[in-house]
Amino acid sequence: MHPLISTETLAELLARPQAPVLLDVRWALAGPPARQMYEDGHLPGAAFVDLDADLAGPPGAGGRHPLPDPAALDVVLRRVGARTST
């Protein structure tokens, strides 16, 4: 597995006045519940976001994890502190 960014770059970004919001999105087909994995260990300051409940619409013709309704996603992202910045 390769990280999207290095730990050094992440540390630099988190030190900025407008630091990014870190989302911890864990999901496993088999294994402990995602919330339990998050509570067992995550990056400090990362907000837990549940793939099934927060980032996907109801399963159906669109698949197991279809894109959520945009308004519902907006509520979730605001709840965890994500905002647009200038």
PDB file with SEQRES, HELIX, SHEET and CRYST1 records, atoms N, CA, C and O in Angstrom:
SEQRES   1 A   86  MET HIS PRO LEU ILE SER THR GLU THR LEU ALA GLU LEU          
SEQRES   2 A   86  LEU ALA ARG PRO GLN ALA PRO VAL LEU LEU ASP VAL ARG          
SEQRES   3 A   86  TRP ALA LEU ALA GLY PRO PRO ALA ARG GLN MET TYR GLU          
SEQRES   4 A   86  ASP GLY HIS LEU PRO GLY ALA ALA PHE VAL ASP LEU ASP          
SEQRES   5 A   86  ALA ASP LEU ALA GLY PRO PRO GLY ALA GLY GLY ARG HIS          
SEQRES   6 A   86  PRO LEU PRO ASP PRO ALA ALA LEU ASP VAL VAL LEU ARG          
SEQRES   7 A   86  ARG VAL GLY ALA ARG THR SER THR                              
HELIX    1 AA1 THR A    7  LEU A   14  1                                   8    
HELIX    2 AA2 ALA A   34  ASP A   40  1                                   7    
HELIX    3 AA3 LEU A   51  ASP A   54  1                                   4    
HELIX    4 AA4 PRO A   70  ARG A   79  1                                  10    
SHEET    1 AA1 2 LEU A  23  ASP A  24  0                                        
SHEET    2 AA1 2 ALA A  47  PHE A  48  1                                        
CRYST1    1.000    1.000    1.000  90.00  90.00  90.00 P 1           1          
ATOM      1  N   MET A   1       0.842  -1.169   0.000  1.00  0.00           N  
ATOM      2  CA  MET A   1       0.000   0.000   0.000  1.00  0.00           C  
ATOM      3  C   MET A   1       0.892   1.238   0.000  1.00  0.00           C  
ATOM      4  O   MET A   1       1.898   1.286   0.707  1.00  0.00           O  
ATOM      5  N   HIS A   2       0.522   2.225  -0.787  1.00  0.00           N  
ATOM      6  CA  HIS A   2       1.285   3.464  -0.867  1.00  0.00           C  
ATOM      7  C   HIS A   2       0.428   4.617  -0.355  1.00  0.00           C  
ATOM      8  O   HIS A   2      -0.724   4.764  -0.764  1.00  0.00           O  
ATOM      9  N   PRO A   3       0.982   5.433   0.536  1.00  0.00           N  
ATOM     10  CA  PRO A   3       0.198   6.571   1.044  1.00  0.00           C  
ATOM     11  C   PRO A   3      -0.024   7.612  -0.052  1.00  0.00           C  
ATOM     12  O   PRO A   3       0.752   7.723  -1.001  1.00  0.00           O  
ATOM     13  N   LEU A   4      -1.104   8.365   0.112  1.00  0.00           N  
ATOM     14  CA  LEU A   4      -1.395   9.445  -0.838  1.00  0.00           C  
ATOM     15  C   LEU A   4      -0.396  10.585  -0.694  1.00  0.00           C  
ATOM     16  O   LEU A   4       0.021  11.191  -1.681  1.00  0.00           O  
ATOM     17  N   ILE A   5      -0.013  10.874   0.572  1.00  0.00           N  
ATOM     18  CA  ILE A   5       1.006  11.879   0.832  1.00  0.00           C  
ATOM     19  C   ILE A   5       1.906  11.358   1.944  1.00  0.00           C  
ATOM     20  O   ILE A   5       1.551  10.422   2.660  1.00  0.00           O  
ATOM     21  N   SER A   6       3.053  11.964   2.077  1.00  0.00           N  
ATOM     22  CA  SER A   6       3.990  11.531   3.118  1.00  0.00           C  
ATOM     23  C   SER A   6       3.558  12.061   4.482  1.00  0.00           C  
ATOM     24  O   SER A   6       2.779  13.009   4.578  1.00  0.00           O  
ATOM     25  N   THR A   7       4.071  11.442   5.515  1.00  0.00           N  
ATOM     26  CA  THR A   7       3.766  11.921   6.867  1.00  0.00           C  
ATOM     27  C   THR A   7       4.330  13.315   7.078  1.00  0.00           C  
ATOM     28  O   THR A   7       3.742  14.115   7.806  1.00  0.00           O  
ATOM     29  N   GLU A   8       5.446  13.614   6.460  1.00  0.00           N  
ATOM     30  CA  GLU A   8       6.037  14.952   6.586  1.00  0.00           C  
ATOM     31  C   GLU A   8       5.131  16.012   5.961  1.00  0.00           C  
ATOM     32  O   GLU A   8       4.913  17.076   6.539  1.00  0.00           O  
ATOM     33  N   THR A   9       4.610  15.709   4.779  1.00  0.00           N  
ATOM     34  CA  THR A   9       3.717  16.658   4.106  1.00  0.00           C  
ATOM     35  C   THR A   9       2.433  16.841   4.904  1.00  0.00           C  
ATOM     36  O   THR A   9       1.941  17.961   5.045  1.00  0.00           O  
ATOM     37  N   LEU A  10       1.895  15.759   5.420  1.00  0.00           N  
ATOM     38  CA  LEU A  10       0.682  15.861   6.233  1.00  0.00           C  
ATOM     39  C   LEU A  10       0.933  16.712   7.465  1.00  0.00           C  
ATOM     40  O   LEU A  10       0.105  17.555   7.812  1.00  0.00           O  
ATOM     41  N   ALA A  11       2.057  16.506   8.128  1.00  0.00           N  
ATOM     42  CA  ALA A  11       2.385  17.308   9.320  1.00  0.00           C  
ATOM     43  C   ALA A  11       2.475  18.783   8.965  1.00  0.00           C  
ATOM     44  O   ALA A  11       2.010  19.629   9.729  1.00  0.00           O  
ATOM     45  N   GLU A  12       3.064  19.107   7.824  1.00  0.00           N  
ATOM     46  CA  GLU A  12       3.160  20.506   7.384  1.00  0.00           C  
ATOM     47  C   GLU A  12       1.772  21.090   7.140  1.00  0.00           C  
ATOM     48  O   GLU A  12       1.492  22.218   7.546  1.00  0.00           O  
ATOM     49  N   LEU A  13       0.913  20.336   6.486  1.00  0.00           N  
ATOM     50  CA  LEU A  13      -0.444  20.815   6.209  1.00  0.00           C  
ATOM     51  C   LEU A  13      -1.241  21.015   7.492  1.00  0.00           C  
ATOM     52  O   LEU A  13      -1.987  21.986   7.615  1.00  0.00           O  
ATOM     53  N   LEU A  14      -1.089  20.102   8.446  1.00  0.00           N  
ATOM     54  CA  LEU A  14      -1.828  20.200   9.703  1.00  0.00           C  
ATOM     55  C   LEU A  14      -1.356  21.358  10.566  1.00  0.00           C  
ATOM     56  O   LEU A  14      -2.096  21.821  11.435  1.00  0.00           O  
ATOM     57  N   ALA A  15      -0.137  21.833  10.341  1.00  0.00           N  
ATOM     58  CA  ALA A  15       0.397  22.958  11.107  1.00  0.00           C  
ATOM     59  C   ALA A  15      -0.081  24.308  10.568  1.00  0.00           C  
ATOM     60  O   ALA A  15       0.132  25.335  11.212  1.00  0.00           O  
ATOM     61  N   ARG A  16      -0.707  24.320   9.427  1.00  0.00           N  
ATOM     62  CA  ARG A  16      -1.187  25.579   8.831  1.00  0.00           C  
ATOM     63  C   ARG A  16      -2.417  26.092   9.561  1.00  0.00           C  
ATOM     64  O   ARG A  16      -3.152  25.318  10.174  1.00  0.00           O  
ATOM     65  N   PRO A  17      -2.640  27.406   9.492  1.00  0.00           N  
ATOM     66  CA  PRO A  17      -3.838  27.969  10.145  1.00  0.00           C  
ATOM     67  C   PRO A  17      -5.142  27.355   9.628  1.00  0.00           C  
ATOM     68  O   PRO A  17      -6.068  27.135  10.408  1.00  0.00           O  
ATOM     69  N   GLN A  18      -5.222  27.080   8.344  1.00  0.00           N  
ATOM     70  CA  GLN A  18      -6.408  26.433   7.778  1.00  0.00           C  
ATOM     71  C   GLN A  18      -6.041  24.990   7.419  1.00  0.00           C  
ATOM     72  O   GLN A  18      -5.936  24.623   6.249  1.00  0.00           O  
ATOM     73  N   ALA A  19      -5.852  24.201   8.458  1.00  0.00           N  
ATOM     74  CA  ALA A  19      -5.455  22.802   8.267  1.00  0.00           C  
ATOM     75  C   ALA A  19      -6.586  22.015   7.616  1.00  0.00           C  
ATOM     76  O   ALA A  19      -7.760  22.334   7.806  1.00  0.00           O  
ATOM     77  N   PRO A  20      -6.234  20.989   6.849  1.00  0.00           N  
ATOM     78  CA  PRO A  20      -7.277  20.162   6.248  1.00  0.00           C  
ATOM     79  C   PRO A  20      -8.001  19.349   7.321  1.00  0.00           C  
ATOM     80  O   PRO A  20      -7.468  19.100   8.402  1.00  0.00           O  
ATOM     81  N   VAL A  21      -9.203  18.952   6.998  1.00  0.00           N  
ATOM     82  CA  VAL A  21      -9.973  18.072   7.874  1.00  0.00           C  
ATOM     83  C   VAL A  21      -9.626  16.639   7.483  1.00  0.00           C  
ATOM     84  O   VAL A  21      -9.736  16.262   6.317  1.00  0.00           O  
ATOM     85  N   LEU A  22      -9.210  15.853   8.458  1.00  0.00           N  
ATOM     86  CA  LEU A  22      -8.877  14.453   8.189  1.00  0.00           C  
ATOM     87  C   LEU A  22     -10.100  13.592   8.450  1.00  0.00           C  
ATOM     88  O   LEU A  22     -10.727  13.681   9.505  1.00  0.00           O  
ATOM     89  N   LEU A  23     -10.424  12.767   7.485  1.00  0.00           N  
ATOM     90  CA  LEU A  23     -11.546  11.847   7.620  1.00  0.00           C  
ATOM     91  C   LEU A  23     -11.009  10.429   7.696  1.00  0.00           C  
ATOM     92  O   LEU A  23     -10.219  10.011   6.850  1.00  0.00           O  
ATOM     93  N   ASP A  24     -11.431   9.704   8.694  1.00  0.00           N  
ATOM     94  CA  ASP A  24     -11.058   8.297   8.836  1.00  0.00           C  
ATOM     95  C   ASP A  24     -12.231   7.474   8.313  1.00  0.00           C  
ATOM     96  O   ASP A  24     -13.270   7.372   8.966  1.00  0.00           O  
ATOM     97  N   VAL A  25     -12.057   6.897   7.144  1.00  0.00           N  
ATOM     98  CA  VAL A  25     -13.108   6.102   6.509  1.00  0.00           C  
ATOM     99  C   VAL A  25     -12.601   4.671   6.416  1.00  0.00           C  
ATOM    100  O   VAL A  25     -11.843   4.321   5.511  1.00  0.00           O  
ATOM    101  N   ARG A  26     -13.030   3.858   7.358  1.00  0.00           N  
ATOM    102  CA  ARG A  26     -12.602   2.459   7.366  1.00  0.00           C  
ATOM    103  C   ARG A  26     -13.777   1.590   6.973  1.00  0.00           C  
ATOM    104  O   ARG A  26     -14.927   1.884   7.299  1.00  0.00           O  
ATOM    105  N   TRP A  27     -13.470   0.523   6.272  1.00  0.00           N  
ATOM    106  CA  TRP A  27     -14.517  -0.419   5.905  1.00  0.00           C  
ATOM    107  C   TRP A  27     -13.860  -1.740   5.579  1.00  0.00           C  
ATOM    108  O   TRP A  27     -12.840  -1.784   4.892  1.00  0.00           O  
ATOM    109  N   ALA A  28     -14.435  -2.796   6.064  1.00  0.00           N  
ATOM    110  CA  ALA A  28     -13.943  -4.132   5.753  1.00  0.00           C  
ATOM    111  C   ALA A  28     -15.144  -5.050   5.578  1.00  0.00           C  
ATOM    112  O   ALA A  28     -16.100  -5.002   6.352  1.00  0.00           O  
ATOM    113  N   LEU A  29     -15.081  -5.864   4.575  1.00  0.00           N  
ATOM    114  CA  LEU A  29     -16.174  -6.797   4.318  1.00  0.00           C  
ATOM    115  C   LEU A  29     -16.365  -7.738   5.502  1.00  0.00           C  
ATOM    116  O   LEU A  29     -17.493  -8.031   5.898  1.00  0.00           O  
ATOM    117  N   ALA A  30     -15.275  -8.197   6.051  1.00  0.00           N  
ATOM    118  CA  ALA A  30     -15.333  -9.062   7.229  1.00  0.00           C  
ATOM    119  C   ALA A  30     -14.383  -8.494   8.277  1.00  0.00           C  
ATOM    120  O   ALA A  30     -13.282  -8.052   7.950  1.00  0.00           O  
ATOM    121  N   GLY A  31     -14.795  -8.505   9.492  1.00  0.00           N  
ATOM    122  CA  GLY A  31     -13.930  -7.990  10.541  1.00  0.00           C  
ATOM    123  C   GLY A  31     -14.719  -7.147  11.513  1.00  0.00           C  
ATOM    124  O   GLY A  31     -15.949  -7.121  11.475  1.00  0.00           O  
ATOM    125  N   PRO A  32     -14.005  -6.452  12.389  1.00  0.00           N  
ATOM    126  CA  PRO A  32     -14.708  -5.642  13.377  1.00  0.00           C  
ATOM    127  C   PRO A  32     -15.426  -4.462  12.718  1.00  0.00           C  
ATOM    128  O   PRO A  32     -15.074  -4.051  11.612  1.00  0.00           O  
ATOM    129  N   PRO A  33     -16.429  -3.926  13.403  1.00  0.00           N  
ATOM    130  CA  PRO A  33     -17.106  -2.744  12.865  1.00  0.00           C  
ATOM    131  C   PRO A  33     -16.128  -1.591  12.669  1.00  0.00           C  
ATOM    132  O   PRO A  33     -15.157  -1.454  13.413  1.00  0.00           O  
ATOM    133  N   ALA A  34     -16.391  -0.779  11.678  1.00  0.00           N  
ATOM    134  CA  ALA A  34     -15.490   0.328  11.351  1.00  0.00           C  
ATOM    135  C   ALA A  34     -15.287   1.261  12.540  1.00  0.00           C  
ATOM    136  O   ALA A  34     -14.167   1.708  12.788  1.00  0.00           O  
ATOM    137  N   ARG A  35     -16.342   1.559  13.269  1.00  0.00           N  
ATOM    138  CA  ARG A  35     -16.221   2.466  14.415  1.00  0.00           C  
ATOM    139  C   ARG A  35     -15.247   1.905  15.442  1.00  0.00           C  
ATOM    140  O   ARG A  35     -14.465   2.647  16.036  1.00  0.00           O  
ATOM    141  N   GLN A  36     -15.297   0.597  15.646  1.00  0.00           N  
ATOM    142  CA  GLN A  36     -14.382  -0.035  16.609  1.00  0.00           C  
ATOM    143  C   GLN A  36     -12.937   0.096  16.132  1.00  0.00           C  
ATOM    144  O   GLN A  36     -12.042   0.377  16.928  1.00  0.00           O  
ATOM    145  N   MET A  37     -12.709  -0.109  14.830  1.00  0.00           N  
ATOM    146  CA  MET A  37     -11.350   0.041  14.293  1.00  0.00           C  
ATOM    147  C   MET A  37     -10.859   1.469  14.480  1.00  0.00           C  
ATOM    148  O   MET A  37      -9.697   1.683  14.825  1.00  0.00           O  
ATOM    149  N   TYR A  38     -11.730   2.447  14.257  1.00  0.00           N  
ATOM    150  CA  TYR A  38     -11.382   3.851  14.457  1.00  0.00           C  
ATOM    151  C   TYR A  38     -11.009   4.108  15.913  1.00  0.00           C  
ATOM    152  O   TYR A  38      -9.995   4.745  16.196  1.00  0.00           O  
ATOM    153  N   GLU A  39     -11.825   3.613  16.829  1.00  0.00           N  
ATOM    154  CA  GLU A  39     -11.563   3.843  18.248  1.00  0.00           C  
ATOM    155  C   GLU A  39     -10.287   3.144  18.712  1.00  0.00           C  
ATOM    156  O   GLU A  39      -9.633   3.605  19.648  1.00  0.00           O  
ATOM    157  N   ASP A  40      -9.935   2.044  18.069  1.00  0.00           N  
ATOM    158  CA  ASP A  40      -8.712   1.326  18.426  1.00  0.00           C  
ATOM    159  C   ASP A  40      -7.462   2.084  17.995  1.00  0.00           C  
ATOM    160  O   ASP A  40      -6.393   1.864  18.564  1.00  0.00           O  
ATOM    161  N   GLY A  41      -7.563   2.955  17.023  1.00  0.00           N  
ATOM    162  CA  GLY A  41      -6.399   3.723  16.594  1.00  0.00           C  
ATOM    163  C   GLY A  41      -6.651   4.510  15.333  1.00  0.00           C  
ATOM    164  O   GLY A  41      -7.069   3.954  14.317  1.00  0.00           O  
ATOM    165  N   HIS A  42      -6.397   5.804  15.393  1.00  0.00           N  
ATOM    166  CA  HIS A  42      -6.554   6.682  14.225  1.00  0.00           C  
ATOM    167  C   HIS A  42      -5.612   7.861  14.362  1.00  0.00           C  
ATOM    168  O   HIS A  42      -5.059   8.101  15.435  1.00  0.00           O  
ATOM    169  N   LEU A  43      -5.432   8.586  13.296  1.00  0.00           N  
ATOM    170  CA  LEU A  43      -4.622   9.794  13.353  1.00  0.00           C  
ATOM    171  C   LEU A  43      -5.280  10.793  14.300  1.00  0.00           C  
ATOM    172  O   LEU A  43      -6.492  10.993  14.230  1.00  0.00           O  
ATOM    173  N   PRO A  44      -4.510  11.419  15.179  1.00  0.00           N  
ATOM    174  CA  PRO A  44      -5.094  12.414  16.083  1.00  0.00           C  
ATOM    175  C   PRO A  44      -5.831  13.496  15.297  1.00  0.00           C  
ATOM    176  O   PRO A  44      -5.312  14.036  14.320  1.00  0.00           O  
ATOM    177  N   GLY A  45      -7.024  13.796  15.733  1.00  0.00           N  
ATOM    178  CA  GLY A  45      -7.826  14.830  15.088  1.00  0.00           C  
ATOM    179  C   GLY A  45      -8.673  14.344  13.928  1.00  0.00           C  
ATOM    180  O   GLY A  45      -9.511  15.092  13.424  1.00  0.00           O  
ATOM    181  N   ALA A  46      -8.473  13.111  13.494  1.00  0.00           N  
ATOM    182  CA  ALA A  46      -9.263  12.592  12.378  1.00  0.00           C  
ATOM    183  C   ALA A  46     -10.691  12.321  12.832  1.00  0.00           C  
ATOM    184  O   ALA A  46     -10.919  11.784  13.917  1.00  0.00           O  
ATOM    185  N   ALA A  47     -11.644  12.696  11.993  1.00  0.00           N  
ATOM    186  CA  ALA A  47     -13.060  12.471  12.283  1.00  0.00           C  
ATOM    187  C   ALA A  47     -13.500  11.153  11.654  1.00  0.00           C  
ATOM    188  O   ALA A  47     -13.149  10.850  10.514  1.00  0.00           O  
ATOM    189  N   PHE A  48     -14.264  10.380  12.403  1.00  0.00           N  
ATOM    190  CA  PHE A  48     -14.784   9.125  11.866  1.00  0.00           C  
ATOM    191  C   PHE A  48     -15.957   9.408  10.938  1.00  0.00           C  
ATOM    192  O   PHE A  48     -16.867  10.165  11.277  1.00  0.00           O  
ATOM    193  N   VAL A  49     -15.921   8.791   9.771  1.00  0.00           N  
ATOM    194  CA  VAL A  49     -17.025   8.873   8.816  1.00  0.00           C  
ATOM    195  C   VAL A  49     -17.336   7.442   8.376  1.00  0.00           C  
ATOM    196  O   VAL A  49     -16.463   6.728   7.883  1.00  0.00           O  
ATOM    197  N   ASP A  50     -18.582   7.040   8.560  1.00  0.00           N  
ATOM    198  CA  ASP A  50     -18.990   5.679   8.242  1.00  0.00           C  
ATOM    199  C   ASP A  50     -19.345   5.560   6.764  1.00  0.00           C  
ATOM    200  O   ASP A  50     -20.192   6.297   6.259  1.00  0.00           O  
ATOM    201  N   LEU A  51     -18.696   4.635   6.084  1.00  0.00           N  
ATOM    202  CA  LEU A  51     -18.937   4.464   4.648  1.00  0.00           C  
ATOM    203  C   LEU A  51     -20.400   4.165   4.363  1.00  0.00           C  
ATOM    204  O   LEU A  51     -21.003   4.791   3.492  1.00  0.00           O  
ATOM    205  N   ASP A  52     -20.975   3.212   5.092  1.00  0.00           N  
ATOM    206  CA  ASP A  52     -22.360   2.812   4.827  1.00  0.00           C  
ATOM    207  C   ASP A  52     -23.359   3.893   5.217  1.00  0.00           C  
ATOM    208  O   ASP A  52     -24.276   4.187   4.451  1.00  0.00           O  
ATOM    209  N   ALA A  53     -23.200   4.483   6.387  1.00  0.00           N  
ATOM    210  CA  ALA A  53     -24.194   5.427   6.906  1.00  0.00           C  
ATOM    211  C   ALA A  53     -23.995   6.850   6.415  1.00  0.00           C  
ATOM    212  O   ALA A  53     -24.968   7.586   6.254  1.00  0.00           O  
ATOM    213  N   ASP A  54     -22.740   7.257   6.172  1.00  0.00           N  
ATOM    214  CA  ASP A  54     -22.462   8.665   5.868  1.00  0.00           C  
ATOM    215  C   ASP A  54     -22.086   8.948   4.416  1.00  0.00           C  
ATOM    216  O   ASP A  54     -22.413  10.010   3.887  1.00  0.00           O  
ATOM    217  N   LEU A  55     -21.414   8.021   3.781  1.00  0.00           N  
ATOM    218  CA  LEU A  55     -20.859   8.303   2.451  1.00  0.00           C  
ATOM    219  C   LEU A  55     -21.506   7.535   1.313  1.00  0.00           C  
ATOM    220  O   LEU A  55     -21.014   7.562   0.185  1.00  0.00           O  
ATOM    221  N   ALA A  56     -22.599   6.854   1.596  1.00  0.00           N  
ATOM    222  CA  ALA A  56     -23.274   6.095   0.545  1.00  0.00           C  
ATOM    223  C   ALA A  56     -24.777   6.239   0.682  1.00  0.00           C  
ATOM    224  O   ALA A  56     -25.311   6.376   1.783  1.00  0.00           O  
ATOM    225  N   GLY A  57     -25.440   6.206  -0.448  1.00  0.00           N  
ATOM    226  CA  GLY A  57     -26.895   6.169  -0.448  1.00  0.00           C  
ATOM    227  C   GLY A  57     -27.362   4.752  -0.200  1.00  0.00           C  
ATOM    228  O   GLY A  57     -26.542   3.848  -0.037  1.00  0.00           O  
ATOM    229  N   PRO A  58     -28.648   4.548  -0.170  1.00  0.00           N  
ATOM    230  CA  PRO A  58     -29.172   3.196   0.041  1.00  0.00           C  
ATOM    231  C   PRO A  58     -28.748   2.252  -1.086  1.00  0.00           C  
ATOM    232  O   PRO A  58     -28.770   2.637  -2.256  1.00  0.00           O  
ATOM    233  N   PRO A  59     -28.362   1.017  -0.740  1.00  0.00           N  
ATOM    234  CA  PRO A  59     -27.998   0.050  -1.778  1.00  0.00           C  
ATOM    235  C   PRO A  59     -29.184  -0.206  -2.703  1.00  0.00           C  
ATOM    236  O   PRO A  59     -30.342  -0.129  -2.293  1.00  0.00           O  
ATOM    237  N   GLY A  60     -28.875  -0.505  -3.930  1.00  0.00           N  
ATOM    238  CA  GLY A  60     -29.931  -0.780  -4.901  1.00  0.00           C  
ATOM    239  C   GLY A  60     -29.359  -0.901  -6.285  1.00  0.00           C  
ATOM    240  O   GLY A  60     -28.285  -1.471  -6.481  1.00  0.00           O  
ATOM    241  N   ALA A  61     -30.080  -0.362  -7.248  1.00  0.00           N  
ATOM    242  CA  ALA A  61     -29.645  -0.452  -8.638  1.00  0.00           C  
ATOM    243  C   ALA A  61     -28.306   0.245  -8.862  1.00  0.00           C  
ATOM    244  O   ALA A  61     -27.574  -0.093  -9.793  1.00  0.00           O  
ATOM    245  N   GLY A  62     -27.987   1.221  -8.004  1.00  0.00           N  
ATOM    246  CA  GLY A  62     -26.715   1.942  -8.118  1.00  0.00           C  
ATOM    247  C   GLY A  62     -25.546   1.199  -7.511  1.00  0.00           C  
ATOM    248  O   GLY A  62     -24.413   1.673  -7.586  1.00  0.00           O  
ATOM    249  N   GLY A  63     -25.793   0.043  -6.911  1.00  0.00           N  
ATOM    250  CA  GLY A  63     -24.717  -0.739  -6.316  1.00  0.00           C  
ATOM    251  C   GLY A  63     -24.813  -0.785  -4.806  1.00  0.00           C  
ATOM    252  O   GLY A  63     -25.779  -0.307  -4.210  1.00  0.00           O  
ATOM    253  N   ARG A  64     -23.797  -1.369  -4.201  1.00  0.00           N  
ATOM    254  CA  ARG A  64     -23.762  -1.530  -2.744  1.00  0.00           C  
ATOM    255  C   ARG A  64     -23.526  -0.208  -2.024  1.00  0.00           C  
ATOM    256  O   ARG A  64     -24.108   0.031  -0.966  1.00  0.00           O  
ATOM    257  N   HIS A  65     -22.682   0.650  -2.582  1.00  0.00           N  
ATOM    258  CA  HIS A  65     -22.353   1.941  -1.985  1.00  0.00           C  
ATOM    259  C   HIS A  65     -22.500   3.058  -3.028  1.00  0.00           C  
ATOM    260  O   HIS A  65     -21.504   3.657  -3.435  1.00  0.00           O  
ATOM    261  N   PRO A  66     -23.731   3.339  -3.461  1.00  0.00           N  
ATOM    262  CA  PRO A  66     -23.898   4.415  -4.448  1.00  0.00           C  
ATOM    263  C   PRO A  66     -23.623   5.777  -3.802  1.00  0.00           C  
ATOM    264  O   PRO A  66     -23.656   5.919  -2.580  1.00  0.00           O  
ATOM    265  N   LEU A  67     -23.359   6.742  -4.625  1.00  0.00           N  
ATOM    266  CA  LEU A  67     -23.126   8.094  -4.099  1.00  0.00           C  
ATOM    267  C   LEU A  67     -24.336   8.546  -3.298  1.00  0.00           C  
ATOM    268  O   LEU A  67     -25.472   8.254  -3.672  1.00  0.00           O  
ATOM    269  N   PRO A  68     -24.103   9.260  -2.196  1.00  0.00           N  
ATOM    270  CA  PRO A  68     -25.225   9.734  -1.384  1.00  0.00           C  
ATOM    271  C   PRO A  68     -25.886  10.939  -2.022  1.00  0.00           C  
ATOM    272  O   PRO A  68     -25.353  11.549  -2.950  1.00  0.00           O  
ATOM    273  N   ASP A  69     -27.058  11.267  -1.506  1.00  0.00           N  
ATOM    274  CA  ASP A  69     -27.723  12.505  -1.896  1.00  0.00           C  
ATOM    275  C   ASP A  69     -26.792  13.663  -1.539  1.00  0.00           C  
ATOM    276  O   ASP A  69     -26.276  13.689  -0.421  1.00  0.00           O  
ATOM    277  N   PRO A  70     -26.555  14.617  -2.436  1.00  0.00           N  
ATOM    278  CA  PRO A  70     -25.628  15.716  -2.144  1.00  0.00           C  
ATOM    279  C   PRO A  70     -25.962  16.488  -0.859  1.00  0.00           C  
ATOM    280  O   PRO A  70     -25.056  16.875  -0.120  1.00  0.00           O  
ATOM    281  N   ALA A  71     -27.229  16.709  -0.595  1.00  0.00           N  
ATOM    282  CA  ALA A  71     -27.606  17.441   0.626  1.00  0.00           C  
ATOM    283  C   ALA A  71     -27.251  16.634   1.874  1.00  0.00           C  
ATOM    284  O   ALA A  71     -26.809  17.201   2.873  1.00  0.00           O  
ATOM    285  N   ALA A  72     -27.439  15.328   1.822  1.00  0.00           N  
ATOM    286  CA  ALA A  72     -27.087  14.473   2.960  1.00  0.00           C  
ATOM    287  C   ALA A  72     -25.574  14.460   3.168  1.00  0.00           C  
ATOM    288  O   ALA A  72     -25.104  14.507   4.304  1.00  0.00           O  
ATOM    289  N   LEU A  73     -24.822  14.398   2.091  1.00  0.00           N  
ATOM    290  CA  LEU A  73     -23.363  14.435   2.194  1.00  0.00           C  
ATOM    291  C   LEU A  73     -22.901  15.767   2.774  1.00  0.00           C  
ATOM    292  O   LEU A  73     -21.977  15.802   3.587  1.00  0.00           O  
ATOM    293  N   ASP A  74     -23.530  16.851   2.365  1.00  0.00           N  
ATOM    294  CA  ASP A  74     -23.190  18.168   2.891  1.00  0.00           C  
ATOM    295  C   ASP A  74     -23.364  18.204   4.410  1.00  0.00           C  
ATOM    296  O   ASP A  74     -22.516  18.746   5.119  1.00  0.00           O  
ATOM    297  N   VAL A  75     -24.449  17.634   4.907  1.00  0.00           N  
ATOM    298  CA  VAL A  75     -24.691  17.590   6.354  1.00  0.00           C  
ATOM    299  C   VAL A  75     -23.568  16.821   7.054  1.00  0.00           C  
ATOM    300  O   VAL A  75     -23.054  17.269   8.079  1.00  0.00           O  
ATOM    301  N   VAL A  76     -23.196  15.685   6.514  1.00  0.00           N  
ATOM    302  CA  VAL A  76     -22.139  14.864   7.105  1.00  0.00           C  
ATOM    303  C   VAL A  76     -20.821  15.625   7.123  1.00  0.00           C  
ATOM    304  O   VAL A  76     -20.147  15.677   8.152  1.00  0.00           O  
ATOM    305  N   LEU A  77     -20.454  16.209   6.001  1.00  0.00           N  
ATOM    306  CA  LEU A  77     -19.177  16.905   5.920  1.00  0.00           C  
ATOM    307  C   LEU A  77     -19.126  18.113   6.848  1.00  0.00           C  
ATOM    308  O   LEU A  77     -18.087  18.381   7.452  1.00  0.00           O  
ATOM    309  N   ARG A  78     -20.208  18.830   6.967  1.00  0.00           N  
ATOM    310  CA  ARG A  78     -20.247  19.959   7.900  1.00  0.00           C  
ATOM    311  C   ARG A  78     -20.159  19.473   9.347  1.00  0.00           C  
ATOM    312  O   ARG A  78     -19.533  20.123  10.184  1.00  0.00           O  
ATOM    313  N   ARG A  79     -20.784  18.333   9.639  1.00  0.00           N  
ATOM    314  CA  ARG A  79     -20.745  17.780  10.993  1.00  0.00           C  
ATOM    315  C   ARG A  79     -19.311  17.479  11.432  1.00  0.00           C  
ATOM    316  O   ARG A  79     -18.971  17.653  12.603  1.00  0.00           O  
ATOM    317  N   VAL A  80     -18.482  17.034  10.513  1.00  0.00           N  
ATOM    318  CA  VAL A  80     -17.105  16.695  10.863  1.00  0.00           C  
ATOM    319  C   VAL A  80     -16.134  17.859  10.680  1.00  0.00           C  
ATOM    320  O   VAL A  80     -14.929  17.709  10.883  1.00  0.00           O  
ATOM    321  N   GLY A  81     -16.663  19.013  10.296  1.00  0.00           N  
ATOM    322  CA  GLY A  81     -15.831  20.210  10.235  1.00  0.00           C  
ATOM    323  C   GLY A  81     -15.315  20.604   8.881  1.00  0.00           C  
ATOM    324  O   GLY A  81     -14.536  21.552   8.779  1.00  0.00           O  
ATOM    325  N   ALA A  82     -15.719  19.912   7.829  1.00  0.00           N  
ATOM    326  CA  ALA A  82     -15.271  20.281   6.486  1.00  0.00           C  
ATOM    327  C   ALA A  82     -16.021  21.535   6.026  1.00  0.00           C  
ATOM    328  O   ALA A  82     -17.243  21.625   6.144  1.00  0.00           O  
ATOM    329  N   ARG A  83     -15.287  22.464   5.519  1.00  0.00           N  
ATOM    330  CA  ARG A  83     -15.844  23.726   5.037  1.00  0.00           C  
ATOM    331  C   ARG A  83     -15.098  24.133   3.777  1.00  0.00           C  
ATOM    332  O   ARG A  83     -13.977  23.686   3.535  1.00  0.00           O  
ATOM    333  N   THR A  84     -15.720  24.972   2.989  1.00  0.00           N  
ATOM    334  CA  THR A  84     -15.002  25.556   1.864  1.00  0.00           C  
ATOM    335  C   THR A  84     -14.169  26.694   2.412  1.00  0.00           C  
ATOM    336  O   THR A  84     -14.557  27.332   3.391  1.00  0.00           O  
ATOM    337  N   SER A  85     -13.040  26.955   1.801  1.00  0.00           N  
ATOM    338  CA  SER A  85     -12.198  28.056   2.253  1.00  0.00           C  
ATOM    339  C   SER A  85     -11.823  28.908   1.057  1.00  0.00           C  
ATOM    340  O   SER A  85     -11.914  28.483  -0.095  1.00  0.00           O  
ATOM    341  N   THR A  86     -11.408  30.097   1.361  1.00  0.00           N  
ATOM    342  CA  THR A  86     -11.015  31.025   0.291  1.00  0.00           C  
ATOM    343  C   THR A  86      -9.539  31.237   0.301  1.00  0.00           C  
ATOM    344  O   THR A  86      -9.018  31.986  -0.525  1.00  0.00           O  
TER     345      THR A  86                                                      
END                                                                             
